[in-house]
Amino acid sequence: QVQLVESGGGLVQAGGSLTLSCAASGPTSTYAMGWFRQAPGKERDPVAAISWSAIDTYYTDSVKGRFTISRDNAKNTVYLQMNSLKPEDTAVYYCAAGLQYRPGSVIGFRQRYDYWGQGTQVTVSS
């Protein structure tokens, strides 16, 4: 069982930056990790994913060039650096973890995730 706790959300003006963190309760070095977001009235959508080795990363088109996902397996923590934030980035952001059975599974958001955090609110004002 893996427990995930997100932090780092908040209120920021458009053009600003935030860094989200996701701390896992146990070793996640063999887990792919992902960030998802859900805006009010919308479905939960994938934002970024990273393989267990950090060799592979993948982003949804709307955040490419602005967001960076990274991980520190020694600290069982994954990060999402968000720059040039836009009002449309406003959402609850969720961290997710899933055992990575196949190389390249994070590409195209094909990875299955079994564990989810409670989410952290990110609000971008215009």
DSSP file (Angstrom, degrees, kcal/mol; ACC not computed):
  #  RESIDUE AA STRUCTURE BP1 BP2  ACC     N-H-->O    O-->H-N    N-H-->O    O-->H-N    TCO  KAPPA ALPHA  PHI   PSI    X-CA   Y-CA   Z-CA
    1    1 A Q              0   0    0      0, 0.0     2,-0.5     0, 0.0   114,-0.0   0.000 360.0 360.0 360.0 131.3    0.0    0.0    0.0
    2    2 A V        -     0   0    0     95,-0.1     2,-0.4    23,-0.1   114,-0.2  -0.964 360.0-159.5-117.4 129.2    1.3    3.4   -1.0
    3    3 A Q        -     0   0    0     -2,-0.5    22,-2.2   112,-0.1     2,-0.4  -0.917   8.5-160.4-108.2 136.5    0.0    6.6    0.5
    4    4 A L  E     -A   24   0A   0     -2,-0.4   114,-0.5   112,-0.4     2,-0.5  -0.941   7.2-170.7-120.8 135.4    0.6    9.9   -1.4
    5    5 A V  E     -A   23   0A   0     18,-2.0    18,-2.5    -2,-0.4     2,-0.2  -0.972   9.8-156.2-129.4 117.2    0.4   13.4    0.0
    6    6 A E  E     +A   22   0A   0     -2,-0.5     2,-0.3    16,-0.2    16,-0.2  -0.583  18.1 166.4 -88.8 153.1    0.5   16.4   -2.2
    7    7 A S  E     +A   21   0A   0     14,-2.1    14,-2.6    -2,-0.2   113,-0.1  -0.967  40.5  68.1-153.7 166.3    1.6   19.9   -1.1
    8    8 A G        +     0   0    0     -2,-0.3    11,-0.3     1,-0.3    14,-0.0   0.374  61.6 133.5 104.1  -4.3    2.6   23.2   -2.7
    9    9 A G        +     0   0    0     12,-0.1     2,-0.3     9,-0.1    -1,-0.3  -0.187  22.6 119.3 -71.6 171.5   -0.7   24.4   -4.1
   10   10 A G  E     -d  122   0B   0    111,-0.9   113,-2.8   110,-0.1     2,-0.5  -0.990  60.6 -49.4 164.2-166.5   -2.0   27.9   -3.6
   11   11 A L  E     +d  123   0B   0     -2,-0.3     2,-0.3   111,-0.2   113,-0.2  -0.871  53.5 165.3-103.2 130.7   -3.1   31.1   -5.2
   12   12 A V  E     -d  124   0B   0    111,-2.5   113,-2.4    -2,-0.5     2,-0.1  -0.988  34.7-111.6-143.7 150.5   -0.8   32.7   -7.8
   13   13 A Q  E >   -d  125   0B   0     -2,-0.3     3,-2.3   111,-0.2    72,-0.2  -0.463  50.9 -82.1 -78.6 155.0   -1.1   35.4  -10.4
   14   14 A A  T 3  S+     0   0    0    111,-2.4    72,-0.2     1,-0.3    -1,-0.1  -0.290 120.2  29.9 -55.4 137.5   -1.0   34.6  -14.1
   15   15 A G  T 3  S+     0   0    0     70,-3.2    69,-0.6     1,-0.3    -1,-0.3   0.267  99.6 115.5  92.3 -11.3    2.6   34.2  -15.3
   16   16 A G    <   -     0   0    0     -3,-2.3    69,-2.3    69,-0.2     2,-0.3  -0.092  57.7-122.4 -83.5-174.6    3.7   33.1  -11.9
   17   17 A S        +     0   0    0     66,-0.2     2,-0.3    67,-0.2    66,-0.2  -0.930  21.3 178.8-132.4 152.6    5.2   29.8  -10.8
   18   18 A L  E     - B   0  82A   0     64,-2.2    64,-3.3    -2,-0.3     2,-0.5  -0.982  16.5-147.3-145.0 151.9    4.4   27.0   -8.3
   19   19 A T  E     - B   0  81A   0     -2,-0.3     2,-0.3   -11,-0.3    62,-0.2  -0.976  14.0-158.2-122.8 119.5    6.1   23.8   -7.4
   20   20 A L  E     - B   0  80A   0     60,-2.6    60,-2.2    -2,-0.5     2,-0.4  -0.709   6.4-160.5 -92.2 145.4    4.0   20.9   -6.3
   21   21 A S  E     -AB   7  79A   0    -14,-2.6   -14,-2.1    -2,-0.3     2,-0.4  -0.932   7.9-163.6-123.3 149.8    5.4   18.0   -4.3
   22   22 A C  E     -AB   6  78A   0     56,-2.1    56,-2.0    -2,-0.4     2,-0.5  -0.938   9.0-163.5-135.0 111.4    4.1   14.5   -3.8
   23   23 A A  E     -AB   5  77A   0    -18,-2.5   -18,-2.0    -2,-0.4     2,-0.3  -0.829   8.2-149.3 -99.9 129.5    5.5   12.5   -0.9
   24   24 A A  E     -A    4   0A   0     52,-2.8   -20,-0.2    -2,-0.5     4,-0.1  -0.710  13.6-136.8 -98.3 149.0    5.0    8.8   -0.8
   25   25 A S  S    S+     0   0    0    -22,-2.2    -1,-0.1    -2,-0.3   -21,-0.1   0.724  84.8  17.3 -76.2 -21.1    4.7    6.8    2.4
   26   26 A G  S    S-     0   0    0    -23,-0.2    -2,-0.1    50,-0.1     2,-0.1  -0.775 106.5 -49.5-139.7-177.2    6.9    4.0    1.1
   27   27 A P        +     0   0    0      0, 0.0     3,-0.1     0, 0.0    -2,-0.1  -0.351  45.0 171.1 -60.7 129.7    9.5    3.1   -1.6
   28   28 A T    >   +     0   0    0     45,-0.3     3,-1.8    -2,-0.1    70,-0.1   0.067  38.4 119.1-124.2  22.1    8.2    4.1   -5.0
   29   29 A S  T 3  S+     0   0    0      1,-0.3    -1,-0.1    44,-0.2    44,-0.1   0.713  81.7  44.2 -67.2 -18.2   11.4    3.5   -7.0
   30   30 A T  T 3  S+     0   0    0     -3,-0.1    70,-2.2     2,-0.1     2,-0.4   0.275  99.8  95.1-104.4   9.8    9.7    0.9   -9.2
   31   31 A Y  E <   -E   99   0B   0     -3,-1.8     2,-0.3    68,-0.2    68,-0.3  -0.817  70.0-134.4-103.4 137.9    6.6    3.0   -9.6
   32   32 A A  E     -E   98   0B   0     66,-3.1    66,-2.3    -2,-0.4     2,-0.4  -0.645  29.0-150.7 -75.6 148.3    5.7    5.3  -12.5
   33   33 A M  E     -EF  97  50B   0     17,-2.4    17,-2.8    -2,-0.3     2,-0.3  -0.937  15.3-177.2-126.0 147.4    4.3    8.6  -11.1
   34   34 A G  E     -EF  96  49B   0     62,-2.4    62,-2.4    -2,-0.4     2,-0.4  -0.968  20.6-140.7-141.9 157.9    1.9   11.0  -12.6
   35   35 A W  E     +EF  95  48B   0     13,-3.0    12,-3.1    -2,-0.3    13,-1.7  -0.974  24.1 177.8-116.3 134.9    0.2   14.3  -12.0
   36   36 A F  E     -EF  94  46B   0     58,-2.9    58,-2.8    -2,-0.4     2,-0.3  -0.846   9.8-155.7-126.3 163.8   -3.5   14.8  -12.9
   37   37 A R  E     -EF  93  45B   0      8,-2.6     8,-3.0    -2,-0.3     2,-0.4  -0.997   6.0-162.5-144.1 151.7   -5.8   17.8  -12.6
   38   38 A Q  E     -E   92   0B   0     54,-2.2    54,-2.3    -2,-0.3     6,-0.2  -0.956   7.6-161.4-136.8 115.8   -9.5   18.3  -12.3
   39   39 A A    >   -     0   0    0      4,-0.5     3,-2.3    -2,-0.4    52,-0.1  -0.559  46.5 -73.8 -88.3 158.5  -11.1   21.7  -12.9
   40   40 A P  T 3  S+     0   0    0      0, 0.0    -1,-0.1     0, 0.0     3,-0.1  -0.276 119.3   5.9 -55.5 130.1  -14.7   22.3  -11.6
   41   41 A G  T 3  S+     0   0    0      1,-0.3     2,-0.3    -3,-0.1    -2,-0.0   0.539 113.9 100.4  76.2   6.3  -17.3   20.5  -13.6
   42   42 A K  S <  S-     0   0    0     -3,-2.3    -1,-0.3     1,-0.1     2,-0.1  -0.764  75.0 -99.3-121.6 167.2  -14.6   18.7  -15.7
   43   43 A E        -     0   0    0     -2,-0.3     2,-0.5    -3,-0.1    -4,-0.5  -0.369  45.5 -93.5 -78.6 162.4  -13.1   15.3  -15.7
   44   44 A R        -     0   0    0     -6,-0.2    -6,-0.2    -2,-0.1    -1,-0.1  -0.673  50.0-168.4 -77.1 124.3   -9.8   14.4  -14.2
   45   45 A D  E     -F   37   0B   0     -8,-3.0    -8,-2.6    -2,-0.5     2,-0.1  -0.870  23.2-108.3-118.3 147.0   -7.1   14.7  -16.9
   46   46 A P  E     +F   36   0B   0      0, 0.0   -10,-0.3     0, 0.0     3,-0.1  -0.472  32.3 173.9 -71.4 144.6   -3.5   13.7  -17.0
   47   47 A V  E     -     0   0B   0    -12,-3.1    13,-2.4     1,-0.4     2,-0.3   0.723  61.1 -12.0-114.8 -49.7   -0.9   16.5  -16.9
   48   48 A A  E     -FG  35  59B   0    -13,-1.7   -13,-3.0    11,-0.2    -1,-0.4  -0.991  54.1-165.6-156.0 154.0    2.5   14.8  -16.7
   49   49 A A  E     -FG  34  58B   0      9,-2.2     9,-2.0    -2,-0.3     2,-0.4  -0.987   1.4-164.8-144.9 153.6    4.1   11.4  -16.1
   50   50 A I  E     -FG  33  57B   0    -17,-2.8   -17,-2.4    -2,-0.3     7,-0.2  -1.000  21.2-123.0-142.1 138.0    7.5   10.1  -15.3
   51   51 A S    >   -     0   0    0      5,-2.5     3,-1.0    -2,-0.4   -20,-0.1  -0.220  35.8-101.5 -74.0 169.1    8.9    6.6  -15.4
   52   52 A W  T 3  S+     0   0    0      1,-0.3   -21,-0.2   -22,-0.2    -1,-0.1   0.846 125.9  42.7 -61.4 -32.9   10.5    4.9  -12.4
   53   53 A S  T 3  S-     0   0    0    -23,-0.1    -1,-0.3    20,-0.0    18,-0.1   0.536 107.6-125.2 -88.9  -7.0   13.9    5.6  -13.7
   54   54 A A  S <  S+     0   0    0     -3,-1.0    -2,-0.1     2,-0.2    17,-0.0   0.528  80.9 117.1  70.4   8.0   13.0    9.2  -14.8
   55   55 A I  S    S+     0   0    0      1,-0.1     2,-0.5    -5,-0.0    -1,-0.0   0.895  70.8  49.4 -69.9 -38.9   14.3    8.3  -18.3
   56   56 A D        +     0   0    0      2,-0.0    -5,-2.5    51,-0.0     2,-0.3  -0.863  63.5 169.7-106.4 134.1   10.8    8.9  -19.7
   57   57 A T  E     -G   50   0B   0     -2,-0.5     2,-0.3    -7,-0.2    -7,-0.2  -0.960   8.5-170.6-132.6 156.0    8.6   11.9  -19.2
   58   58 A Y  E     -G   49   0B   0     -9,-2.0    -9,-2.2    -2,-0.3     2,-0.3  -0.996   0.3-168.8-149.9 142.9    5.4   12.8  -20.9
   59   59 A Y  E     -G   48   0B   0     -2,-0.3   -11,-0.2   -11,-0.2     2,-0.2  -0.958  28.6-111.3-133.4 147.5    3.2   15.9  -20.9
   60   60 A T    >>  -     0   0    0    -13,-2.4     3,-1.8    -2,-0.3     4,-0.8  -0.508  42.0-110.8 -69.9 151.0   -0.2   16.9  -22.1
   61   61 A D  G >4 S+     0   0    0      1,-0.3     3,-0.8     2,-0.2    -1,-0.1   0.828 111.7  62.5 -56.6 -36.5    0.1   19.4  -24.9
   62   62 A S  G 34 S+     0   0    0      1,-0.2    -1,-0.3     3,-0.0   -15,-0.0   0.659 110.7  37.5 -69.4 -14.6   -1.2   22.4  -23.0
   63   63 A V  G X> S+     0   0    0     -3,-1.8     4,-2.4   -16,-0.2     3,-2.3   0.458  81.4 126.6-114.8  -3.2    1.6   22.3  -20.5
   64   64 A K  T << S+     0   0    0     -4,-0.8     4,-0.1    -3,-0.8    -3,-0.0  -0.323  81.5  15.6 -58.7 133.4    4.6   21.4  -22.6
   65   65 A G  T 34 S+     0   0    0      2,-0.4    -1,-0.3     1,-0.1     3,-0.1   0.280 126.0  60.0  85.8 -11.3    7.4   23.9  -22.2
   66   66 A R  T <4 S+     0   0    0     -3,-2.3    17,-2.0     1,-0.2     2,-0.3   0.710  97.9  51.4-114.7 -35.9    5.8   25.3  -19.0
   67   67 A F  E  <  -C   82   0A   0     -4,-2.4    -2,-0.4    15,-0.2     2,-0.4  -0.791  59.3-166.7-108.1 148.5    5.7   22.3  -16.6
   68   68 A T  E     -C   81   0A   0     13,-2.4    13,-3.0    -2,-0.3     2,-0.4  -0.986   5.8-156.7-135.7 125.8    8.4   20.0  -15.6
   69   69 A I  E     +C   80   0A   0     -2,-0.4     2,-0.3    11,-0.2    11,-0.2  -0.819  23.5 159.9 -99.2 140.3    8.0   16.7  -13.8
   70   70 A S  E     -C   79   0A   0      9,-1.7     9,-3.0    -2,-0.4     2,-0.3  -0.939  19.5-151.9-149.5 169.8   10.8   15.2  -11.8
   71   71 A R  E     -C   78   0A   0     -2,-0.3     2,-0.4     7,-0.3     7,-0.2  -0.992  13.7-154.5-148.5 154.6   11.4   12.7   -9.0
   72   72 A D  E >>> -C   77   0A   0      5,-3.0     5,-1.8    -2,-0.3     3,-1.1  -0.895  10.9-172.0-127.8  98.4   13.8   12.0   -6.2
   73   73 A N  T 345S+     0   0    0     -2,-0.4     3,-0.4     1,-0.3   -45,-0.3   0.784  84.1  62.0 -66.4 -25.8   13.7    8.2   -5.5
   74   74 A A  T 345S+     0   0    0      1,-0.2    -1,-0.3    -3,-0.1   -45,-0.0   0.814 114.2  35.0 -67.0 -27.9   15.8    8.6   -2.4
   75   75 A K  T <45S-     0   0    0     -3,-1.1   -51,-0.2     2,-0.2    -1,-0.2   0.370 105.2-127.4-104.2   2.1   13.2   10.9   -0.9
   76   76 A N  T  <5 +     0   0    0     -4,-0.5   -52,-2.8    -3,-0.4     2,-0.4   0.907  67.5 131.0  51.2  45.1   10.2    9.0   -2.4
   77   77 A T  E   < -BC  23  72A   0     -5,-1.8    -5,-3.0   -54,-0.2     2,-0.4  -0.977  43.7-163.3-134.0 140.2    9.0   12.3   -3.8
   78   78 A V  E     -BC  22  71A   0    -56,-2.0   -56,-2.1    -2,-0.4     2,-0.3  -0.941  14.3-156.8-120.8 147.9    7.8   13.5   -7.2
   79   79 A Y  E     -BC  21  70A   0     -9,-3.0    -9,-1.7    -2,-0.4     2,-0.4  -0.841  14.6-158.7-123.9 156.0    7.6   17.2   -8.2
   80   80 A L  E     -BC  20  69A   0    -60,-2.2   -60,-2.6    -2,-0.3     2,-0.6  -0.884  11.7-161.5-134.5 105.0    5.8   19.3  -10.7
   81   81 A Q  E     -BC  19  68A   0    -13,-3.0   -13,-2.4    -2,-0.4     2,-0.6  -0.765  11.1-166.5 -85.6 123.2    7.4   22.6  -11.5
   82   82 A M  E     +BC  18  67A   0    -64,-3.3   -64,-2.2    -2,-0.6     2,-0.3  -0.948  10.4 174.0-119.3 116.7    4.8   24.9  -13.0
   83   83 A N        +     0   0    0    -17,-2.0   -66,-0.2    -2,-0.6   -67,-0.2  -0.752  59.7  22.9-115.6 163.9    5.9   28.1  -14.8
   84   84 A S  S    S-     0   0    0    -69,-0.6    -1,-0.2    -2,-0.3   -67,-0.2   0.907  84.8-159.8  49.1  48.9    4.1   30.7  -16.8
   85   85 A L        -     0   0    0    -69,-2.3   -70,-3.2    -3,-0.2   -69,-0.2  -0.256   7.8-158.5 -65.2 146.7    0.8   29.7  -15.1
   86   86 A K    >   -     0   0    0    -72,-0.2     3,-2.4   -71,-0.1     4,-0.3  -0.859  31.7-110.1-122.1 155.9   -2.4   30.6  -16.8
   87   87 A P  G >  S+     0   0    0      0, 0.0     3,-1.8     0, 0.0    37,-0.4   0.842 117.4  63.6 -54.4 -32.7   -6.0   30.9  -15.4
   88   88 A E  G 3  S+     0   0    0      1,-0.3   -49,-0.0   -49,-0.0    -3,-0.0   0.562  88.8  69.2 -72.2  -5.7   -6.9   27.7  -17.3
   89   89 A D  G <  S+     0   0    0     -3,-2.4    -1,-0.3    35,-0.0     2,-0.2   0.525  71.2 121.1 -83.0  -6.6   -4.4   25.8  -15.2
   90   90 A T    <   +     0   0    0     -3,-1.8     2,-0.3    -4,-0.3    33,-0.2  -0.396  40.5 105.3 -61.1 125.3   -6.7   26.3  -12.2
   91   91 A A  E    S- H   0 122B   0     31,-2.1    31,-2.7    -2,-0.2     2,-0.6  -0.969  76.2 -79.2-179.1 170.8   -7.7   22.9  -10.8
   92   92 A V  E     -EH  38 121B   0    -54,-2.3   -54,-2.2    -2,-0.3     2,-0.5  -0.867  48.6-145.8 -88.3 127.6   -7.2   20.4   -8.1
   93   93 A Y  E     -EH  37 120B   0     27,-3.1    27,-2.0    -2,-0.6     2,-0.4  -0.834  14.2-164.9-102.8 131.6   -3.9   18.6   -8.8
   94   94 A Y  E     -E   36   0B   0    -58,-2.8   -58,-2.9    -2,-0.5     2,-0.3  -0.903  10.8-144.9-118.0 142.0   -3.6   15.0   -7.9
   95   95 A C  E     -E   35   0B   0     -2,-0.4    22,-2.3   -60,-0.2     2,-0.3  -0.799  21.1-172.5 -99.2 146.7   -0.5   12.8   -7.7
   96   96 A A  E     -EI  34 116B   0    -62,-2.4   -62,-2.4    -2,-0.3     2,-0.4  -0.982   9.7-162.5-141.7 152.2   -0.7    9.1   -8.7
   97   97 A A  E     +EI  33 115B   0     18,-2.2    18,-2.1    -2,-0.3    17,-2.0  -0.990  11.7 168.2-135.9 143.1    1.5    6.0   -8.5
   98   98 A G  E     -E   32   0B   0    -66,-2.3   -66,-3.1    -2,-0.4    15,-0.1  -0.975  42.0-100.0-153.3 140.3    1.5    2.7  -10.3
   99   99 A L  E     -E   31   0B   0     -2,-0.3     2,-0.9   -68,-0.3    13,-0.2  -0.363  37.7-133.9 -58.0 131.7    3.9   -0.2  -10.7
  100  100 A Q        +     0   0    0    -70,-2.2    -1,-0.1     1,-0.2    11,-0.0  -0.802  34.3 166.2 -96.6 107.8    5.7    0.1  -14.0
  101  101 A Y        +     0   0    0     -2,-0.9    -1,-0.2     1,-0.1    -2,-0.0   0.720  63.4  42.7 -90.2 -24.6    5.7   -3.2  -15.7
  102  102 A R  S >  S-     0   0    0      0, 0.0     3,-1.4     0, 0.0    -1,-0.1  -0.967  83.8-113.5-128.6 137.9    6.7   -2.1  -19.2
  103  103 A P  T 3  S+     0   0    0      0, 0.0    -2,-0.0     0, 0.0     0, 0.0  -0.389 102.5  20.9 -61.4 143.7    9.2    0.3  -20.4
  104  104 A G  T >  S+     0   0    0      1,-0.1     3,-1.2    -2,-0.0     6,-0.2   0.536  80.1 130.7  79.6   5.0    7.7    3.3  -22.1
  105  105 A S  T < > +     0   0    0     -3,-1.4     5,-1.0     1,-0.3     6,-0.6   0.748  66.4  60.4 -68.8 -20.6    4.3    2.9  -20.4
  106  106 A V  T > 5S+     0   0    0      4,-0.2     3,-2.0     3,-0.2     2,-0.3   0.738  82.4  99.4 -77.1 -18.7    4.2    6.6  -19.3
  107  107 A I  G X 5S+     0   0    0     -3,-1.2     3,-0.6     1,-0.3   -49,-0.1  -0.489  96.7   9.5 -69.1 129.6    4.4    7.7  -23.0
  108  108 A G  G 3 5S-     0   0    0     -2,-0.3    -1,-0.3     1,-0.2    -2,-0.1   0.611 122.0 -84.6  76.5  10.4    1.0    8.5  -24.2
  109  109 A F  G < 5S+     0   0    0     -3,-2.0    -1,-0.2     1,-0.1    -3,-0.2   0.914  87.7 141.8  56.7  44.8   -0.4    8.3  -20.6
  110  110 A R    < < +     0   0    0     -5,-1.0    -4,-0.2    -3,-0.6     2,-0.1   0.490  32.4 112.5 -92.7  -4.5   -0.8    4.5  -21.0
  111  111 A Q        -     0   0    0     -6,-0.6     2,-0.4    -5,-0.1   -11,-0.1  -0.441  64.6-133.4 -71.7 138.9    0.4    3.8  -17.5
  112  112 A R        -     0   0    0    -13,-0.2     2,-0.4    -2,-0.1   -80,-0.2  -0.773  17.9-153.5 -89.6 137.4   -2.2    2.4  -15.0
  113  113 A Y        +     0   0    0     -2,-0.4   -15,-0.3     1,-0.1     3,-0.1  -0.946  19.0 176.4-116.8 132.4   -2.2    4.1  -11.6
  114  114 A D        +     0   0    0    -17,-2.0     2,-0.4    -2,-0.4   -16,-0.2   0.619  65.4  53.8-107.4 -18.8   -3.3    2.3   -8.5
  115  115 A Y  E     -I   97   0B   0    -18,-2.1   -18,-2.2  -114,-0.0     2,-0.3  -0.955  61.3-174.7-127.2 140.6   -2.7    4.9   -5.8
  116  116 A W  E     -I   96   0B   0     -2,-0.4  -112,-0.4   -20,-0.2   -20,-0.2  -0.962  17.2-133.9-134.5 146.8   -3.9    8.5   -5.6
  117  117 A G        -     0   0    0    -22,-2.3  -112,-0.2    -2,-0.3     3,-0.1  -0.300  32.7-106.9 -86.1-179.1   -3.3   11.4   -3.3
  118  118 A Q        -     0   0    0   -114,-0.5  -113,-0.1     1,-0.2   -24,-0.1   0.630  61.8-117.4 -86.6 -15.0   -6.1   13.7   -1.9
  119  119 A G        -     0   0    0    -24,-0.1     2,-0.4   -27,-0.0   -25,-0.2   0.022  14.7-122.3  99.3 154.1   -5.2   16.6   -4.2
  120  120 A T  E     - H   0  93B   0    -27,-2.0   -27,-3.1  -113,-0.1     2,-0.3  -0.999  26.4-119.7-136.7 136.8   -3.9   20.1   -3.8
  121  121 A Q  E     - H   0  92B   0     -2,-0.4  -111,-0.9   -29,-0.2     2,-0.5  -0.569  23.6-171.6 -81.8 132.4   -5.7   23.2   -5.1
  122  122 A V  E     -dH  10  91B   0    -31,-2.7   -31,-2.1    -2,-0.3     2,-0.5  -0.992   5.1-176.3-120.5 123.2   -4.0   25.5   -7.6
  123  123 A T  E     -d   11   0B   0   -113,-2.8  -111,-2.5    -2,-0.5     2,-0.6  -0.981   6.7-166.7-123.7 124.6   -5.7   28.8   -8.4
  124  124 A V  E     -d   12   0B   0     -2,-0.5     2,-0.3   -37,-0.4  -111,-0.2  -0.945  10.9-153.3-113.5 118.2   -4.3   31.1  -11.0
  125  125 A S  E      d   13   0B   0   -113,-2.4  -111,-2.4    -2,-0.6    -2,-0.0  -0.645 360.0 360.0 -92.3 147.6   -5.8   34.6  -11.1
  126  126 A S              0   0    0     -2,-0.3    -1,-0.1  -113,-0.2  -113,-0.1   0.450 360.0 360.0 -89.0 360.0   -5.9   36.7  -14.2
